Amino acid sequence: MAAVSIPGCMIMTPTPTAEAMQVISSAITTMASLSPIPSNSDFARDYSVPASVCIEWNPQVPIEDLVPAVQSELKRLKVDSRVYDVGMAPNSCLAMLHYVARVEWGKPVLGDEYAPYITSLSLSLRRNGSVLASSSYQIDDLGYDRWKATRKKVAPLVDKLFVR
């Protein structure tokens, strides 16, 4: 009752405030998803781009669409790929693609269920055990791009490895 008698005060329930915060957060996330992802090429030297690569499966990365996203980007660049368990690739694999990712769990802005998202990702292209090139992604400082599609996080990294 005291708040009603004070001029300029307004009573709000937590629900509209929470909804407003979700809308604002959603708008920020949408804007961040439209911006390019920074990626750093950690290491690269001159090499001929292979026509096919073998991807070494990493069971420690629980992002279901990561390998399909990498394969889609390779296909876009006309590079064939196959996935093998660690140490199971045939000797005919001339180029191996390795990946490592750091994953965290959280609730998407408008979601109720926890889901994994990539906070950092590194790809390395190797031939005969030697690193030809590597590229990496790191989530932005404020985490606005955490819910960006996996393929949007992967595309610049694959481009750095295979586009000459």
C-alpha positions in Angstrom: 0.0 0.0 0.0 2.9 2.4 0.8 4.2 2.0 -2.8 0.9 3.2 -4.2 1.0 6.4 -2.2 4.5 7.3 -3.4 4.5 9.2 -6.7 6.5 7.7 -9.5 6.6 4.2 -8.0 5.2 1.2 -9.8 4.4 -2.3 -8.6 5.5 -5.1 -10.9 5.3 -8.7 -10.5 8.4 -10.8 -11.2 6.8 -12.5 -14.2 6.7 -9.4 -16.5 10.3 -8.5 -15.5 11.5 -12.0 -16.2 9.7 -12.0 -19.5 11.2 -8.6 -20.5 14.6 -9.9 -19.6 14.0 -13.0 -21.8 13.0 -10.8 -24.7 16.0 -8.5 -24.3 18.3 -11.5 -23.9 16.8 -13.1 -27.0 17.3 -9.9 -29.0 21.0 -9.8 -28.0 21.5 -13.4 -28.8 19.9 -12.9 -32.2 22.1 -9.9 -33.0 25.2 -11.9 -31.9 24.2 -14.8 -34.1 24.2 -12.5 -37.1 27.8 -11.3 -36.5 30.8 -13.3 -37.8 32.5 -15.6 -35.4 36.1 -14.7 -34.6 38.4 -17.6 -35.3 42.2 -17.8 -35.0 44.4 -19.9 -37.2 46.9 -21.1 -34.7 49.2 -22.8 -37.2 49.3 -23.2 -40.9 51.9 -23.9 -43.6 51.7 -24.4 -47.3 50.1 -27.7 -48.3 47.9 -29.0 -51.0 44.3 -29.3 -49.9 43.4 -33.0 -49.8 40.5 -34.3 -51.8 39.4 -36.4 -48.8 40.0 -36.5 -45.1 39.4 -39.0 -42.3 37.8 -37.6 -39.2 38.9 -39.1 -36.0 35.9 -39.5 -33.7 36.2 -37.9 -30.3 33.8 -39.6 -27.8 34.6 -36.9 -25.2 32.6 -34.3 -27.2 28.8 -34.7 -26.5 27.6 -32.3 -29.2 25.6 -34.6 -31.5 25.7 -32.3 -34.5 29.4 -31.4 -34.4 30.7 -34.1 -36.8 27.8 -33.7 -39.2 28.4 -30.0 -39.2 32.1 -30.5 -40.0 31.2 -33.0 -42.8 28.6 -30.6 -44.3 31.2 -27.8 -44.4 33.8 -30.2 -46.0 31.2 -31.3 -48.5 30.5 -27.6 -49.3 34.2 -27.3 -50.1 34.1 -30.5 -52.2 36.2 -32.4 -49.7 35.1 -36.0 -49.0 35.2 -37.3 -45.5 34.7 -40.4 -43.4 34.6 -40.9 -39.6 36.7 -43.5 -37.8 37.3 -44.4 -34.2 40.7 -43.5 -32.8 43.4 -45.7 -34.3 40.9 -47.4 -36.7 41.4 -45.3 -39.9 42.9 -47.3 -42.8 46.4 -46.6 -44.0 45.0 -45.1 -47.1 43.9 -42.0 -45.1 46.4 -39.4 -46.2 44.9 -36.6 -44.1 43.4 -36.8 -40.7 41.1 -34.2 -39.1 41.1 -34.1 -35.3 38.8 -32.0 -33.1 38.7 -31.1 -29.5 35.9 -29.1 -27.8 35.1 -27.7 -24.5 31.4 -28.0 -23.7 29.2 -26.5 -21.0 25.5 -27.0 -20.2 22.9 -24.4 -19.8 19.3 -23.5 -20.5 18.6 -21.7 -23.8 16.9 -18.3 -23.4 13.4 -19.5 -24.1 14.0 -23.2 -23.2 13.2 -25.2 -20.2 15.7 -28.1 -20.7 19.4 -28.0 -20.2 21.4 -28.4 -23.4 25.2 -28.6 -24.2 26.9 -25.8 -26.1 30.4 -25.4 -27.4 32.6 -22.8 -25.5 35.8 -23.6 -27.4 36.6 -25.8 -30.4 39.9 -26.7 -32.1 40.3 -28.5 -35.4 43.7 -29.7 -36.7 44.5 -31.2 -40.0 47.4 -33.7 -40.0 49.3 -35.7 -42.6 51.6 -38.5 -41.5 51.4 -37.3 -38.0 52.5 -33.7 -38.8 50.2 -30.8 -38.3 49.4 -29.1 -41.5 47.1 -26.5 -40.1 44.9 -25.8 -37.1 42.1 -23.4 -36.3 40.1 -22.6 -33.2 37.0 -21.0 -31.9 36.4 -19.4 -28.5 33.0 -18.2 -27.2 32.8 -14.4 -27.0 33.5 -12.7 -23.7 29.8 -12.2 -22.8 28.7 -15.6 -24.1 26.2 -14.1 -26.5 27.0 -16.7 -29.2 26.7 -19.7 -27.0 23.4 -20.8 -28.6 24.6 -20.1 -32.1 24.2 -23.1 -34.4 27.1 -25.5 -34.3 27.5 -25.2 -38.1 28.0 -21.4 -37.8 30.7 -22.0 -35.3 32.4 -24.7 -37.4 32.2 -23.1 -40.9 35.0 -20.5 -40.3 37.3 -23.1 -38.8 36.9 -25.5 -41.7 37.4 -22.6 -44.2 40.7 -21.7 -42.5 41.9 -25.3 -42.9 40.8 -25.9 -46.5 40.3 -22.7 -48.4 43.5 -21.5 -50.1 
